[in-house]
Amino acid sequence: MTLKLIDYLFEAPEIEDIDFGYCAKYARLAAKELTDAEYIPGDAWDLGKKNKVVKELTQKENLNDFKEFLYPGETIVIFYNPLSIHNKRNRTGTHAALYLGKDSESDELLFAQEYLGNQLTAKYGEMMDLMILSPRQILDVKG
């Protein structure tokens, strides 16, 4: 695959052999493919324990207020979905997505994600509104 970089905006890569529901694996492998960033493997709720958390967010905080922590193709964000079947006590989040950059036309933050078996680029606003996600952790590679 060839890297496509337009105004510091990556396109979501297609990663083979990602099973349905493995958003954390997809985000981790997409970061590796796009920028060679390496994260220690884990489920979405474990990535923050195994890698470096650079910012914890409360339910009401918005990622747009923390852009200085987001690096295109490198930063993984952990989101919480209150309706997820993966919700369990003491889990920070239930979904992982890779920050791709900002759309220069709409100024919208964009993410690469595996969601319901599809690998796609998602707008942050849609993730919050349609998917009921709220950001909880901004991660960086460990070490």
N, CA, C and O atoms as CSV, one atom per row, in Angstrom:
chain,resi,resn,atom,element,x,y,z
A,1,MET,N,N,0.847,-1.185,0.000
A,1,MET,CA,C,0.000,0.000,0.000
A,1,MET,C,C,0.890,1.245,0.000
A,1,MET,O,O,1.954,1.253,0.618
A,2,THR,N,N,0.460,2.270,-0.679
A,2,THR,CA,C,1.181,3.531,-0.741
A,2,THR,C,C,0.575,4.509,0.244
A,2,THR,O,O,-0.645,4.637,0.344
A,3,LEU,N,N,1.447,5.200,0.973
A,3,LEU,CA,C,0.970,6.231,1.901
A,3,LEU,C,C,0.367,7.385,1.129
A,3,LEU,O,O,0.921,7.815,0.118
A,4,LYS,N,N,-0.735,7.877,1.583
A,4,LYS,CA,C,-1.371,9.034,0.971
A,4,LYS,C,C,-1.471,10.115,2.025
A,4,LYS,O,O,-2.156,9.941,3.033
A,5,LEU,N,N,-0.805,11.214,1.806
A,5,LEU,CA,C,-0.782,12.294,2.769
A,5,LEU,C,C,-1.251,13.573,2.095
A,5,LEU,O,O,-0.603,14.073,1.176
A,6,ILE,N,N,-2.373,14.095,2.550
A,6,ILE,CA,C,-2.938,15.320,1.982
A,6,ILE,C,C,-3.171,16.282,3.143
A,6,ILE,O,O,-4.025,16.026,3.992
A,7,ASP,N,N,-2.430,17.373,3.191
A,7,ASP,CA,C,-2.567,18.334,4.287
A,7,ASP,C,C,-2.497,17.651,5.654
A,7,ASP,O,O,-3.332,17.902,6.523
A,8,TYR,N,N,-1.511,16.802,5.834
A,8,TYR,CA,C,-1.299,16.073,7.074
A,8,TYR,C,C,-2.486,15.189,7.437
A,8,TYR,O,O,-2.768,14.962,8.613
A,9,LEU,N,N,-3.159,14.705,6.441
A,9,LEU,CA,C,-4.322,13.850,6.656
A,9,LEU,C,C,-4.084,12.504,5.992
A,9,LEU,O,O,-3.951,12.428,4.771
A,10,PHE,N,N,-4.030,11.454,6.778
A,10,PHE,CA,C,-3.872,10.105,6.249
A,10,PHE,C,C,-5.229,9.525,5.876
A,10,PHE,O,O,-6.258,9.952,6.397
A,11,GLU,N,N,-5.227,8.564,4.985
A,11,GLU,CA,C,-6.431,7.799,4.691
A,11,GLU,C,C,-6.394,6.521,5.516
A,11,GLU,O,O,-5.319,5.986,5.790
A,12,ALA,N,N,-7.552,6.035,5.908
A,12,ALA,CA,C,-7.625,4.799,6.683
A,12,ALA,C,C,-7.101,3.645,5.830
A,12,ALA,O,O,-7.610,3.408,4.735
A,13,PRO,N,N,-6.098,2.930,6.316
A,13,PRO,CA,C,-5.557,1.813,5.533
A,13,PRO,C,C,-6.461,0.588,5.634
A,13,PRO,O,O,-7.237,0.445,6.579
A,14,GLU,N,N,-6.346,-0.278,4.656
A,14,GLU,CA,C,-7.028,-1.569,4.719
A,14,GLU,C,C,-6.035,-2.563,5.287
A,14,GLU,O,O,-4.946,-2.750,4.746
A,15,ILE,N,N,-6.418,-3.192,6.376
A,15,ILE,CA,C,-5.573,-4.164,7.052
A,15,ILE,C,C,-6.236,-5.534,6.896
A,15,ILE,O,O,-7.405,-5.706,7.242
A,16,GLU,N,N,-5.492,-6.496,6.379
A,16,GLU,CA,C,-6.048,-7.837,6.191
A,16,GLU,C,C,-6.094,-8.597,7.509
A,16,GLU,O,O,-5.349,-8.302,8.443
A,17,ASP,N,N,-6.974,-9.567,7.562
A,17,ASP,CA,C,-7.086,-10.496,8.684
A,17,ASP,C,C,-7.436,-9.830,10.014
A,17,ASP,O,O,-6.914,-10.215,11.060
A,18,ILE,N,N,-8.315,-8.838,9.973
A,18,ILE,CA,C,-8.846,-8.250,11.203
A,18,ILE,C,C,-10.259,-8.807,11.376
A,18,ILE,O,O,-11.131,-8.584,10.537
A,19,ASP,N,N,-10.468,-9.520,12.455
A,19,ASP,CA,C,-11.777,-10.094,12.724
A,19,ASP,C,C,-12.761,-9.025,13.174
A,19,ASP,O,O,-12.369,-7.966,13.663
A,20,PHE,N,N,-14.020,-9.315,13.005
A,20,PHE,CA,C,-15.122,-8.455,13.428
A,20,PHE,C,C,-14.943,-8.086,14.898
A,20,PHE,O,O,-14.759,-8.961,15.745
A,21,GLY,N,N,-14.996,-6.790,15.197
A,21,GLY,CA,C,-14.946,-6.342,16.581
A,21,GLY,C,C,-13.558,-6.103,17.151
A,21,GLY,O,O,-13.428,-5.806,18.339
A,22,TYR,N,N,-12.526,-6.225,16.340
A,22,TYR,CA,C,-11.165,-6.025,16.850
A,22,TYR,C,C,-10.660,-4.620,16.507
A,22,TYR,O,O,-9.683,-4.455,15.776
A,23,CYS,N,N,-11.344,-3.626,17.048
A,23,CYS,CA,C,-11.011,-2.228,16.770
A,23,CYS,C,C,-9.616,-1.862,17.269
A,23,CYS,O,O,-8.906,-1.101,16.612
A,24,ALA,N,N,-9.220,-2.389,18.414
A,24,ALA,CA,C,-7.906,-2.066,18.977
A,24,ALA,C,C,-6.791,-2.640,18.113
A,24,ALA,O,O,-5.777,-1.980,17.888
A,25,LYS,N,N,-6.972,-3.846,17.635
A,25,LYS,CA,C,-5.969,-4.453,16.751
A,25,LYS,C,C,-5.861,-3.653,15.465
A,25,LYS,O,O,-4.761,-3.398,14.976
A,26,TYR,N,N,-7.005,-3.258,14.916
A,26,TYR,CA,C,-6.982,-2.457,13.690
A,26,TYR,C,C,-6.260,-1.129,13.920
A,26,TYR,O,O,-5.396,-0.757,13.127
A,27,ALA,N,N,-6.595,-0.415,14.980
A,27,ALA,CA,C,-5.970,0.884,15.263
A,27,ALA,C,C,-4.466,0.733,15.437
A,27,ALA,O,O,-3.694,1.550,14.935
A,28,ARG,N,N,-4.052,-0.300,16.142
A,28,ARG,CA,C,-2.634,-0.542,16.395
A,28,ARG,C,C,-1.887,-0.852,15.096
A,28,ARG,O,O,-0.816,-0.297,14.848
A,29,LEU,N,N,-2.446,-1.733,14.269
A,29,LEU,CA,C,-1.788,-2.101,13.013
A,29,LEU,C,C,-1.828,-0.964,11.989
A,29,LEU,O,O,-0.907,-0.826,11.184
A,30,ALA,N,N,-2.877,-0.160,12.012
A,30,ALA,CA,C,-2.954,1.000,11.119
A,30,ALA,C,C,-1.876,2.017,11.485
A,30,ALA,O,O,-1.249,2.596,10.598
A,31,ALA,N,N,-1.655,2.239,12.781
A,31,ALA,CA,C,-0.592,3.154,13.220
A,31,ALA,C,C,0.771,2.649,12.768
A,31,ALA,O,O,1.615,3.429,12.326
A,32,LYS,N,N,0.980,1.354,12.879
A,32,LYS,CA,C,2.248,0.757,12.453
A,32,LYS,C,C,2.447,0.943,10.954
A,32,LYS,O,O,3.542,1.285,10.507
A,33,GLU,N,N,1.392,0.718,10.180
A,33,GLU,CA,C,1.499,0.846,8.724
A,33,GLU,C,C,1.715,2.290,8.281
A,33,GLU,O,O,2.516,2.546,7.382
A,34,LEU,N,N,1.019,3.226,8.894
A,34,LEU,CA,C,1.086,4.617,8.449
A,34,LEU,C,C,2.337,5.358,8.916
A,34,LEU,O,O,2.927,6.120,8.150
A,35,THR,N,N,2.743,5.141,10.163
A,35,THR,CA,C,3.849,5.953,10.706
A,35,THR,C,C,4.917,5.122,11.409
A,35,THR,O,O,5.867,5.675,11.965
A,36,ASP,N,N,4.769,3.813,11.387
A,36,ASP,CA,C,5.709,2.907,12.057
A,36,ASP,C,C,5.610,3.014,13.582
A,36,ASP,O,O,6.502,2.548,14.291
A,37,ALA,N,N,4.535,3.622,14.093
A,37,ALA,CA,C,4.311,3.698,15.541
A,37,ALA,C,C,3.925,2.312,16.050
A,37,ALA,O,O,3.086,1.636,15.455
A,38,GLU,N,N,4.536,1.900,17.142
A,38,GLU,CA,C,4.259,0.570,17.689
A,38,GLU,C,C,3.615,0.669,19.065
A,38,GLU,O,O,4.144,1.304,19.977
A,39,TYR,N,N,2.471,0.030,19.187
A,39,TYR,CA,C,1.752,-0.063,20.452
A,39,TYR,C,C,1.790,-1.510,20.933
A,39,TYR,O,O,1.805,-2.442,20.128
A,40,ILE,N,N,1.806,-1.686,22.238
A,40,ILE,CA,C,1.726,-3.025,22.811
A,40,ILE,C,C,0.291,-3.505,22.633
A,40,ILE,O,O,-0.641,-2.774,22.968
A,41,PRO,N,N,0.088,-4.720,22.112
A,41,PRO,CA,C,-1.258,-5.228,21.844
A,41,PRO,C,C,-2.127,-5.331,23.096
A,41,PRO,O,O,-1.635,-5.529,24.207
A,42,GLY,N,N,-3.420,-5.191,22.881
A,42,GLY,CA,C,-4.403,-5.342,23.943
A,42,GLY,C,C,-5.775,-4.958,23.427
A,42,GLY,O,O,-5.901,-4.370,22.353
A,43,ASP,N,N,-6.787,-5.287,24.181
A,43,ASP,CA,C,-8.143,-4.860,23.846
A,43,ASP,C,C,-8.260,-3.363,24.106
A,43,ASP,O,O,-7.394,-2.777,24.755
A,44,ALA,N,N,-9.311,-2.749,23.609
A,44,ALA,CA,C,-9.491,-1.300,23.760
A,44,ALA,C,C,-9.387,-0.875,25.218
A,44,ALA,O,O,-8.789,0.159,25.514
A,45,TRP,N,N,-9.954,-1.649,26.127
A,45,TRP,CA,C,-9.957,-1.292,27.539
A,45,TRP,C,C,-8.606,-1.556,28.216
A,45,TRP,O,O,-8.400,-1.137,29.355
A,46,ASP,N,N,-7.683,-2.246,27.532
A,46,ASP,CA,C,-6.367,-2.526,28.099
A,46,ASP,C,C,-5.238,-1.718,27.466
A,46,ASP,O,O,-4.141,-1.666,28.022
A,47,LEU,N,N,-5.479,-1.090,26.326
A,47,LEU,CA,C,-4.400,-0.370,25.645
A,47,LEU,C,C,-3.796,0.721,26.523
A,47,LEU,O,O,-2.584,0.934,26.491
A,48,GLY,N,N,-4.611,1.407,27.297
A,48,GLY,CA,C,-4.100,2.458,28.173
A,48,GLY,C,C,-3.249,1.920,29.308
A,48,GLY,O,O,-2.364,2.618,29.804
A,49,LYS,N,N,-3.505,0.687,29.726
A,49,LYS,CA,C,-2.701,0.070,30.782
A,49,LYS,C,C,-1.352,-0.397,30.241
A,49,LYS,O,O,-0.361,-0.432,30.971
A,50,LYS,N,N,-1.320,-0.752,28.965
A,50,LYS,CA,C,-0.113,-1.329,28.381
A,50,LYS,C,C,0.744,-0.311,27.639
A,50,LYS,O,O,1.922,-0.560,27.382
A,51,ASN,N,N,0.168,0.817,27.299
A,51,ASN,CA,C,0.865,1.858,26.556
A,51,ASN,C,C,0.831,3.156,27.351
A,51,ASN,O,O,0.382,3.167,28.497
A,52,LYS,N,N,1.289,4.221,26.773
A,52,LYS,CA,C,1.393,5.498,27.482
A,52,LYS,C,C,0.118,6.331,27.299
A,52,LYS,O,O,-0.258,6.648,26.171
A,53,VAL,N,N,-0.542,6.681,28.396
A,53,VAL,CA,C,-1.700,7.571,28.367
A,53,VAL,C,C,-1.165,8.990,28.524
A,53,VAL,O,O,-0.551,9.316,29.540
A,54,VAL,N,N,-1.398,9.837,27.517
A,54,VAL,CA,C,-0.921,11.218,27.601
A,54,VAL,C,C,-2.005,12.162,28.114
A,54,VAL,O,O,-1.706,13.264,28.575
A,55,LYS,N,N,-3.268,11.730,28.034
A,55,LYS,CA,C,-4.369,12.565,28.535
A,55,LYS,C,C,-5.575,11.695,28.853
A,55,LYS,O,O,-6.043,10.928,28.011
A,56,GLU,N,N,-6.071,11.824,30.075
A,56,GLU,CA,C,-7.339,11.209,30.481
A,56,GLU,C,C,-8.417,12.265,30.307
A,56,GLU,O,O,-8.203,13.430,30.640
A,57,LEU,N,N,-9.571,11.872,29.790
A,57,LEU,CA,C,-10.658,12.821,29.580
A,57,LEU,C,C,-11.887,12.388,30.360
A,57,LEU,O,O,-12.127,11.198,30.565
A,58,THR,N,N,-12.658,13.371,30.790
A,58,THR,CA,C,-13.929,13.078,31.435
A,58,THR,C,C,-14.998,12.950,30.356
A,58,THR,O,O,-14.762,13.292,29.197
A,59,GLN,N,N,-16.141,12.470,30.728
A,59,GLN,CA,C,-17.229,12.229,29.788
A,59,GLN,C,C,-17.636,13.486,29.029
A,59,GLN,O,O,-18.074,13.396,27.882
A,60,LYS,N,N,-17.501,14.640,29.641
A,60,LYS,CA,C,-17.975,15.874,29.021
A,60,LYS,C,C,-16.916,16.597,28.209
A,60,LYS,O,O,-17.227,17.584,27.542
A,61,GLU,N,N,-15.661,16.130,28.245
A,61,GLU,CA,C,-14.595,16.814,27.520
A,61,GLU,C,C,-14.618,16.450,26.043
A,61,GLU,O,O,-15.031,15.355,25.661
A,62,ASN,N,N,-14.166,17.393,25.221
A,62,ASN,CA,C,-14.188,17.264,23.768
A,62,ASN,C,C,-12.760,17.196,23.248
A,62,ASN,O,O,-11.907,17.977,23.670
A,63,LEU,N,N,-12.493,16.268,22.337
A,63,LEU,CA,C,-11.150,16.115,21.765
A,63,LEU,C,C,-10.658,17.379,21.075
A,63,LEU,O,O,-9.452,17.622,21.026
A,64,ASN,N,N,-11.553,18.175,20.550
A,64,ASN,CA,C,-11.143,19.410,19.881
A,64,ASN,C,C,-10.383,20.348,20.813
A,64,ASN,O,O,-9.642,21.215,20.349
A,65,ASP,N,N,-10.560,20.182,22.113
A,65,ASP,CA,C,-9.858,21.010,23.090
A,65,ASP,C,C,-8.462,20.480,23.417
A,65,ASP,O,O,-7.723,21.101,24.181
A,66,PHE,N,N,-8.100,19.325,22.837
A,66,PHE,CA,C,-6.821,18.695,23.165
A,66,PHE,C,C,-6.045,18.296,21.908
A,66,PHE,O,O,-5.360,17.274,21.892
A,67,LYS,N,N,-6.157,19.104,20.869
A,67,LYS,CA,C,-5.503,18.793,19.591
A,67,LYS,C,C,-3.986,18.697,19.712
A,67,LYS,O,O,-3.343,18.018,18.912
A,68,GLU,N,N,-3.411,19.370,20.708
A,68,GLU,CA,C,-1.953,19.341,20.853
A,68,GLU,C,C,-1.429,17.942,21.202
A,68,GLU,O,O,-0.230,17.690,21.085
A,69,PHE,N,N,-2.308,17.034,21.626
A,69,PHE,CA,C,-1.919,15.671,21.957
A,69,PHE,C,C,-2.118,14.701,20.788
A,69,PHE,O,O,-1.746,13.531,20.889
A,70,LEU,N,N,-2.696,15.170,19.690
A,70,LEU,CA,C,-3.066,14.304,18.572
A,70,LEU,C,C,-2.068,14.420,17.421
A,70,LEU,O,O,-1.825,15.509,16.900
A,71,TYR,N,N,-1.497,13.287,17.037
A,71,TYR,CA,C,-0.547,13.228,15.929
A,71,TYR,C,C,-1.099,12.311,14.845
A,71,TYR,O,O,-1.356,11.135,15.104
A,72,PRO,N,N,-1.285,12.836,13.628
A,72,PRO,CA,C,-1.885,12.039,12.546
A,72,PRO,C,C,-1.129,10.738,12.280
A,72,PRO,O,O,0.094,10.719,12.143
A,73,GLY,N,N,-1.892,9.664,12.214
A,73,GLY,CA,C,-1.346,8.357,11.906
A,73,GLY,C,C,-0.619,7.701,13.063
A,73,GLY,O,O,-0.117,6.585,12.925
A,74,GLU,N,N,-0.556,8.371,14.198
A,74,GLU,CA,C,0.216,7.849,15.328
A,74,GLU,C,C,-0.591,7.728,16.616
A,74,GLU,O,O,-0.379,6.788,17.381
A,75,THR,N,N,-1.498,8.643,16.872
A,75,THR,CA,C,-2.221,8.688,18.143
A,75,THR,C,C,-3.477,7.820,18.111
A,75,THR,O,O,-4.329,7.961,17.233
A,76,ILE,N,N,-3.569,6.928,19.082
A,76,ILE,CA,C,-4.781,6.127,19.266
A,76,ILE,C,C,-5.599,6.770,20.377
A,76,ILE,O,O,-5.061,7.170,21.410
A,77,VAL,N,N,-6.909,6.864,20.151
A,77,VAL,CA,C,-7.827,7.399,21.158
A,77,VAL,C,C,-8.767,6.278,21.584
A,77,VAL,O,O,-9.303,5.546,20.753
A,78,ILE,N,N,-8.956,6.160,22.893
A,78,ILE,CA,C,-9.893,5.187,23.449
A,78,ILE,C,C,-11.206,5.911,23.730
A,78,ILE,O,O,-11.233,6.959,24.374
A,79,PHE,N,N,-12.284,5.330,23.234
A,79,PHE,CA,C,-13.626,5.890,23.388
A,79,PHE,C,C,-14.483,4.961,24.248
A,79,PHE,O,O,-14.217,3.764,24.355
A,80,TYR,N,N,-15.499,5.534,24.846
A,80,TYR,CA,C,-16.464,4.774,25.639
A,80,TYR,C,C,-17.829,4.837,24.958
A,80,TYR,O,O,-18.293,5.908,24.566
A,81,ASN,N,N,-18.460,3.679,24.825
A,81,ASN,CA,C,-19.811,3.579,24.287
A,81,ASN,C,C,-20.701,3.006,25.381
A,81,ASN,O,O,-20.514,1.852,25.769
A,82,PRO,N,N,-21.658,3.766,25.890
A,82,PRO,CA,C,-22.494,3.279,26.986
A,82,PRO,C,C,-23.367,2.086,26.614
A,82,PRO,O,O,-23.887,1.404,27.497
A,83,LEU,N,N,-23.535,1.824,25.315
A,83,LEU,CA,C,-24.370,0.705,24.879
A,83,LEU,C,C,-23.562,-0.526,24.461
A,83,LEU,O,O,-24.139,-1.522,24.026
A,84,SER,N,N,-22.256,-0.468,24.587
A,84,SER,CA,C,-21.401,-1.564,24.136
A,84,SER,C,C,-21.598,-2.825,24.972
A,84,SER,O,O,-21.797,-2.759,26.185
A,85,ILE,N,N,-21.538,-3.976,24.300
A,85,ILE,CA,C,-21.608,-5.259,25.011
A,85,ILE,C,C,-20.322,-5.522,25.794
A,85,ILE,O,O,-20.271,-6.438,26.616
A,86,HIS,N,N,-19.288,-4.727,25.543
A,86,HIS,CA,C,-18.006,-4.900,26.227
A,86,HIS,C,C,-17.903,-4.112,27.530
A,86,HIS,O,O,-16.874,-4.163,28.204
A,87,ASN,N,N,-18.947,-3.391,27.886
A,87,ASN,CA,C,-18.918,-2.620,29.135
A,87,ASN,C,C,-18.843,-3.570,30.325
A,87,ASN,O,O,-19.661,-4.477,30.473
A,88,LYS,N,N,-17.866,-3.343,31.146
A,88,LYS,CA,C,-17.697,-4.098,32.384
A,88,LYS,C,C,-17.148,-3.123,33.417
A,88,LYS,O,O,-16.622,-2.065,33.072
A,89,ARG,N,N,-17.276,-3.483,34.661
A,89,ARG,CA,C,-16.763,-2.653,35.757
A,89,ARG,C,C,-15.264,-2.405,35.554
A,89,ARG,O,O,-14.519,-3.310,35.176
A,90,ASN,N,N,-14.842,-1.182,35.806
A,90,ASN,CA,C,-13.439,-0.756,35.748
A,90,ASN,C,C,-12.839,-0.718,34.339
A,90,ASN,O,O,-11.617,-0.679,34.201
A,91,ARG,N,N,-13.652,-0.727,33.313
A,91,ARG,CA,C,-13.141,-0.555,31.954
A,91,ARG,C,C,-13.284,0.912,31.562
A,91,ARG,O,O,-14.373,1.485,31.617
A,92,THR,N,N,-12.172,1.497,31.170
A,92,THR,CA,C,-12.164,2.911,30.800
A,92,THR,C,C,-12.902,3.142,29.498
A,92,THR,O,O,-13.649,4.112,29.374
A,93,GLY,N,N,-12.705,2.272,28.533
A,93,GLY,CA,C,-13.298,2.463,27.218
A,93,GLY,C,C,-13.641,1.148,26.555
A,93,GLY,O,O,-13.284,0.074,27.039
A,94,THR,N,N,-14.339,1.252,25.438
A,94,THR,CA,C,-14.790,0.061,24.730
A,94,THR,C,C,-14.463,0.094,23.243
A,94,THR,O,O,-14.778,-0.850,22.519
A,95,HIS,N,N,-13.835,1.173,22.780
A,95,HIS,CA,C,-13.552,1.318,21.348
A,95,HIS,C,C,-12.237,2.073,21.167
A,95,HIS,O,O,-11.946,3.022,21.895
A,96,ALA,N,N,-11.448,1.637,20.183
A,96,ALA,CA,C,-10.179,2.298,19.872
A,96,ALA,C,C,-10.200,2.749,18.418
A,96,ALA,O,O,-10.693,2.037,17.543
A,97,ALA,N,N,-9.657,3.944,18.169
A,97,ALA,CA,C,-9.572,4.469,16.806
A,97,ALA,C,C,-8.275,5.265,16.665
A,97,ALA,O,O,-7.772,5.839,17.631
A,98,LEU,N,N,-7.754,5.287,15.461
A,98,LEU,CA,C,-6.502,5.976,15.165
A,98,LEU,C,C,-6.786,7.348,14.577
A,98,LEU,O,O,-7.535,7.470,13.607
A,99,TYR,N,N,-6.197,8.368,15.155
A,99,TYR,CA,C,-6.355,9.736,14.645
A,99,TYR,C,C,-5.636,9.852,13.307
A,99,TYR,O,O,-4.463,9.499,13.191
A,100,LEU,N,N,-6.350,10.353,12.290
A,100,LEU,CA,C,-5.792,10.492,10.947
A,100,LEU,C,C,-5.386,11.920,10.606
A,100,LEU,O,O,-4.529,12.133,9.748
A,101,GLY,N,N,-5.984,12.883,11.261
A,101,GLY,CA,C,-5.720,14.281,10.953
A,101,GLY,C,C,-7.014,15.048,10.868
A,101,GLY,O,O,-8.084,14.542,11.205
A,102,LYS,N,N,-6.898,16.289,10.407
A,102,LYS,CA,C,-8.051,17.191,10.315
A,102,LYS,C,C,-8.413,17.398,8.858
A,102,LYS,O,O,-7.542,17.635,8.020
A,103,ASP,N,N,-9.685,17.310,8.561
A,103,ASP,CA,C,-10.179,17.620,7.220
A,103,ASP,C,C,-10.016,19.121,7.013
A,103,ASP,O,O,-10.564,19.917,7.776
A,104,SER,N,N,-9.267,19.510,5.991
A,104,SER,CA,C,-8.973,20.929,5.782
A,104,SER,C,C,-10.211,21.739,5.397
A,104,SER,O,O,-10.253,22.945,5.640
A,105,GLU,N,N,-11.210,21.103,4.808
A,105,GLU,CA,C,-12.427,21.824,4.421
A,105,GLU,C,C,-13.382,22.017,5.591
A,105,GLU,O,O,-13.904,23.114,5.792
A,106,SER,N,N,-13.612,20.969,6.354
A,106,SER,CA,C,-14.602,21.047,7.439
A,106,SER,C,C,-13.970,21.283,8.811
A,106,SER,O,O,-14.681,21.581,9.771
A,107,ASP,N,N,-12.654,21.154,8.917
A,107,ASP,CA,C,-11.929,21.280,10.182
A,107,ASP,C,C,-12.327,20.172,11.155
A,107,ASP,O,O,-12.126,20.303,12.363
A,108,GLU,N,N,-12.884,19.093,10.637
A,108,GLU,CA,C,-13.351,17.965,11.447
A,108,GLU,C,C,-12.194,16.992,11.697
A,108,GLU,O,O,-11.423,16.694,10.784
A,109,LEU,N,N,-12.074,16.498,12.936
A,109,LEU,CA,C,-11.098,15.469,13.254
A,109,LEU,C,C,-11.557,14.163,12.611
A,109,LEU,O,O,-12.742,13.832,12.640
A,110,LEU,N,N,-10.611,13.426,12.029
A,110,LEU,CA,C,-10.945,12.172,11.354
A,110,LEU,C,C,-10.181,11.013,11.987
A,110,LEU,O,O,-9.044,11.167,12.434
A,111,PHE,N,N,-10.829,9.855,12.015
A,111,PHE,CA,C,-10.260,8.663,12.636
A,111,PHE,C,C,-10.403,7.452,11.728
A,111,PHE,O,O,-11.389,7.315,11.002
A,112,ALA,N,N,-9.404,6.572,11.777
A,112,ALA,CA,C,-9.487,5.259,11.139
A,112,ALA,C,C,-9.998,4.306,12.204
A,112,ALA,O,O,-9.501,4.288,13.330
A,113,GLN,N,N,-10.995,3.516,11.835
A,113,GLN,CA,C,-11.541,2.588,12.813
A,113,GLN,C,C,-12.091,1.339,12.148
A,113,GLN,O,O,-12.447,1.342,10.970
A,114,GLU,N,N,-12.150,0.282,12.926
A,114,GLU,CA,C,-12.862,-0.935,12.556
A,114,GLU,C,C,-14.139,-0.884,13.368
A,114,GLU,O,O,-14.102,-0.849,14.598
A,115,TYR,N,N,-15.273,-0.880,12.676
A,115,TYR,CA,C,-16.553,-0.778,13.356
A,115,TYR,C,C,-17.567,-1.653,12.634
A,115,TYR,O,O,-17.821,-1.477,11.442
A,116,LEU,N,N,-18.138,-2.589,13.364
A,116,LEU,CA,C,-19.123,-3.524,12.812
A,116,LEU,C,C,-18.600,-4.240,11.565
A,116,LEU,O,O,-19.329,-4.442,10.594
A,117,GLY,N,N,-17.328,-4.615,11.615
A,117,GLY,CA,C,-16.729,-5.372,10.517
A,117,GLY,C,C,-16.230,-4.536,9.360
A,117,GLY,O,O,-15.730,-5.083,8.377
A,118,ASN,N,N,-16.354,-3.217,9.452
A,118,ASN,CA,C,-15.894,-2.336,8.377
A,118,ASN,C,C,-14.696,-1.520,8.827
A,118,ASN,O,O,-14.653,-1.023,9.952
A,119,GLN,N,N,-13.725,-1.387,7.935
A,119,GLN,CA,C,-12.582,-0.515,8.172
A,119,GLN,C,C,-12.861,0.769,7.407
A,119,GLN,O,O,-13.026,0.754,6.187
A,120,LEU,N,N,-12.911,1.885,8.137
A,120,LEU,CA,C,-13.341,3.118,7.489
A,120,LEU,C,C,-12.791,4.346,8.176
A,120,LEU,O,O,-12.260,4.283,9.285
A,121,THR,N,N,-12.934,5.484,7.477
A,121,THR,CA,C,-12.619,6.780,8.047
A,121,THR,C,C,-13.904,7.349,8.631
A,121,THR,O,O,-14.944,7.363,7.972
A,122,ALA,N,N,-13.826,7.814,9.866
A,122,ALA,CA,C,-15.013,8.347,10.539
A,122,ALA,C,C,-14.740,9.761,11.024
A,122,ALA,O,O,-13.639,10.077,11.475
A,123,LYS,N,N,-15.756,10.602,10.925
A,123,LYS,CA,C,-15.670,11.964,11.452
A,123,LYS,C,C,-15.958,11.931,12.951
A,123,LYS,O,O,-16.842,11.211,13.416
A,124,TYR,N,N,-15.202,12.715,13.681
A,124,TYR,CA,C,-15.347,12.759,15.136
A,124,TYR,C,C,-16.783,13.106,15.547
A,124,TYR,O,O,-17.333,12.479,16.453
A,125,GLY,N,N,-17.385,14.083,14.901
A,125,GLY,CA,C,-18.752,14.476,15.240
A,125,GLY,C,C,-19.739,13.334,15.067
A,125,GLY,O,O,-20.635,13.153,15.892
A,126,GLU,N,N,-19.579,12.569,14.002
A,126,GLU,CA,C,-20.462,11.421,13.771
A,126,GLU,C,C,-20.217,10.324,14.799
A,126,GLU,O,O,-21.152,9.652,15.234
A,127,MET,N,N,-18.970,10.148,15.181
A,127,MET,CA,C,-18.665,9.138,16.193
A,127,MET,C,C,-19.357,9.486,17.507
A,127,MET,O,O,-19.855,8.608,18.211
A,128,MET,N,N,-19.382,10.764,17.824
A,128,MET,CA,C,-20.020,11.192,19.071
A,128,MET,C,C,-21.540,11.128,18.977
A,128,MET,O,O,-22.205,10.701,19.921
A,129,ASP,N,N,-22.092,11.553,17.837
A,129,ASP,CA,C,-23.545,11.635,17.695
A,129,ASP,C,C,-24.188,10.301,17.324
A,129,ASP,O,O,-25.114,9.845,17.995
A,130,LEU,N,N,-23.699,9.682,16.261
A,130,LEU,CA,C,-24.329,8.464,15.758
A,130,LEU,C,C,-23.915,7.218,16.524
A,130,LEU,O,O,-24.731,6.326,16.757
A,131,MET,N,N,-22.655,7.158,16.914
A,131,MET,CA,C,-22.154,5.963,17.588
A,131,MET,C,C,-22.180,6.106,19.107
A,131,MET,O,O,-21.856,5.160,19.823
A,132,ILE,N,N,-22.559,7.272,19.598
A,132,ILE,CA,C,-22.678,7.565,21.028
A,132,ILE,C,C,-21.342,7.385,21.758
A,132,ILE,O,O,-21.322,6.980,22.920
A,133,LEU,N,N,-20.252,7.679,21.094
A,133,LEU,CA,C,-18.938,7.524,21.697
A,133,LEU,C,C,-18.494,8.809,22.390
A,133,LEU,O,O,-18.818,9.912,21.950
A,134,SER,N,N,-17.754,8.648,23.471
A,134,SER,CA,C,-17.102,9.793,24.102
A,134,SER,C,C,-15.647,9.414,24.350
A,134,SER,O,O,-15.364,8.307,24.806
A,135,PRO,N,N,-14.715,10.332,24.049
A,135,PRO,CA,C,-13.296,10.023,24.220
A,135,PRO,C,C,-12.928,9.940,25.700
A,135,PRO,O,O,-13.411,10.727,26.514
A,136,ARG,N,N,-12.071,8.983,26.039
A,136,ARG,CA,C,-11.661,8.805,27.437
A,136,ARG,C,C,-10.163,8.863,27.646
A,136,ARG,O,O,-9.700,9.330,28.686
A,137,GLN,N,N,-9.383,8.386,26.653
A,137,GLN,CA,C,-7.934,8.407,26.786
A,137,GLN,C,C,-7.289,8.738,25.442
A,137,GLN,O,O,-7.741,8.293,24.388
A,138,ILE,N,N,-6.224,9.530,25.511
A,138,ILE,CA,C,-5.387,9.770,24.342
A,138,ILE,C,C,-4.087,9.035,24.622
A,138,ILE,O,O,-3.443,9.269,25.645
A,139,LEU,N,N,-3.701,8.147,23.716
A,139,LEU,CA,C,-2.533,7.299,23.929
A,139,LEU,C,C,-1.367,7.708,23.045
A,139,LEU,O,O,-1.533,8.346,22.006
A,140,ASP,N,N,-0.210,7.326,23.484
A,140,ASP,CA,C,1.013,7.464,22.707
A,140,ASP,C,C,1.742,6.130,22.838
A,140,ASP,O,O,1.459,5.337,23.736
A,141,VAL,N,N,2.676,5.902,21.935
A,141,VAL,CA,C,3.421,4.659,21.981
A,141,VAL,C,C,4.150,4.556,23.317
A,141,VAL,O,O,4.557,5.565,23.893
A,142,LYS,N,N,4.309,3.347,23.794
A,142,LYS,CA,C,4.973,3.130,25.078
A,142,LYS,C,C,6.470,3.377,24.931
A,142,LYS,O,O,7.078,3.030,23.919
A,143,GLY,N,N,7.045,3.981,25.956
A,143,GLY,CA,C,8.490,4.124,25.974
A,143,GLY,C,C,8.995,5.444,25.475
A,143,GLY,O,O,10.205,5.671,25.447
